[in-house]
Amino acid sequence: MNNVKVSSTITDEQYITSNKIRQHHLIVDEPIEKGGKDTAPTPTELLGVALASCTTITLQMYMGFKEIPFENINVETDFEVKTTESILFKRSITIEGEFDEKQQTRLLKVANSCPVHKILEKGHQVETKISFK
């Protein structure tokens, strides 16, 4: 199992955070109507990005490994942000290419096995430790 460590810190601009994941840097912001500058995705939007990109990569890996020819994969996610109840993530997948019924059934199963999909389906807990200096 992989441990994922992310760090986030404020910047000189209100609500814009600088985030580090391994050697990568990512900016996150809020929309103008929430006081941000709308320069980057919101933290919540990144949930949709994670599901869509993970699905795309998982399908691409599988079809590459199985040498299944395809032209393109497009995954869109849509969800309503809720903090008091479970969220329904609507995912729409379009794969361009020629596939028989057996391959279509298998590709749906593969899409549903992407790691982010599996994570989102489980119940979760957040353990918080705070310190002051």
C-alpha positions in Angstrom: 0.0 0.0 0.0 1.3 3.5 -0.9 1.4 6.2 1.7 0.6 9.6 0.2 2.0 12.7 1.8 0.9 16.2 0.7 1.9 19.5 2.2 0.0 22.8 1.8 0.9 26.3 2.8 -0.6 29.8 2.3 0.8 32.2 -0.2 0.8 36.0 -0.3 -2.6 35.9 -2.1 -5.7 35.2 -0.1 -7.0 31.6 -0.4 -4.3 30.6 -2.8 -2.3 27.7 -1.4 1.0 26.2 -2.6 0.9 22.4 -2.4 3.6 19.9 -2.7 3.2 16.2 -3.7 6.5 14.4 -4.0 8.5 16.7 -6.3 5.4 18.3 -7.8 3.9 21.7 -7.0 0.3 22.5 -7.4 -1.6 25.7 -6.8 -5.2 25.6 -5.4 -7.5 28.6 -5.2 -11.1 29.5 -4.6 -13.5 31.3 -7.1 -13.9 35.0 -7.0 -17.4 34.8 -5.4 -15.8 33.1 -2.4 -13.0 35.6 -2.0 -10.3 33.9 -4.1 -8.8 34.9 -7.4 -10.0 31.9 -9.4 -6.4 31.1 -10.6 -6.6 27.3 -10.1 -9.1 24.5 -9.2 -10.7 24.4 -5.8 -9.9 21.6 -3.4 -13.3 20.1 -4.0 -12.9 20.2 -7.7 -9.7 18.2 -7.4 -11.9 15.3 -6.2 -13.5 15.2 -9.6 -10.1 15.5 -11.3 -8.7 12.6 -9.3 -11.6 10.3 -10.2 -11.6 11.3 -13.9 -7.8 11.1 -14.4 -7.5 7.9 -12.4 -10.2 6.3 -14.5 -8.6 7.4 -17.7 -5.1 6.2 -16.7 -6.5 2.8 -15.4 -8.3 2.2 -18.7 -5.2 3.3 -20.7 -3.0 1.0 -18.8 -5.3 -2.0 -19.1 -5.8 -1.6 -22.8 -2.1 -1.1 -23.4 -1.3 -4.2 -21.3 -3.9 -6.3 -23.2 -2.9 -4.7 -26.5 -6.5 -3.5 -27.2 -6.4 -0.8 -29.8 -8.3 2.5 -29.0 -8.3 6.0 -30.3 -9.1 8.1 -27.3 -10.5 8.0 -23.7 -12.6 10.8 -22.3 -13.9 10.8 -18.7 -16.1 13.5 -17.2 -17.2 13.7 -13.6 -20.1 15.6 -12.1 -21.1 15.8 -8.5 -22.9 18.1 -6.1 -20.8 19.2 -3.1 -22.4 18.1 0.1 -20.8 18.0 3.6 -23.7 16.4 5.5 -24.5 13.3 3.4 -23.0 10.9 0.9 -22.1 12.3 -2.5 -23.1 10.8 -5.8 -20.3 11.0 -8.3 -21.6 10.8 -11.8 -18.9 9.6 -14.2 -19.3 9.5 -18.0 -16.7 7.5 -19.9 -16.3 7.6 -23.7 -13.8 5.3 -25.3 -13.2 5.6 -29.0 -12.5 2.4 -30.9 -14.0 -0.9 -32.0 -15.0 -3.1 -29.0 -17.1 -6.3 -28.8 -19.7 -6.8 -26.1 -17.3 -8.9 -23.9 -14.6 -6.1 -24.1 -17.2 -3.4 -23.3 -18.3 -5.3 -20.2 -14.6 -5.9 -19.1 -13.7 -2.2 -19.7 -16.6 -1.1 -17.4 -15.3 -3.4 -14.7 -11.8 -2.0 -15.2 -13.0 1.5 -14.9 -14.8 0.7 -11.6 -11.5 -0.8 -10.3 -9.5 2.5 -10.5 -7.9 3.2 -7.1 -9.7 6.6 -6.6 -13.1 5.0 -7.4 -12.3 2.3 -4.7 -11.3 5.0 -2.2 -14.4 7.1 -2.8 -16.7 4.1 -2.3 -15.4 3.4 1.2 -16.2 5.1 4.5 -13.4 7.3 5.7 -12.1 9.0 8.9 -9.9 12.0 9.3 -7.6 12.1 12.3 -6.4 15.6 13.2 -3.5 16.8 15.3 -2.9 20.5 15.7 0.1 22.3 17.2 0.8 26.0 17.8 4.2 27.8 17.8 
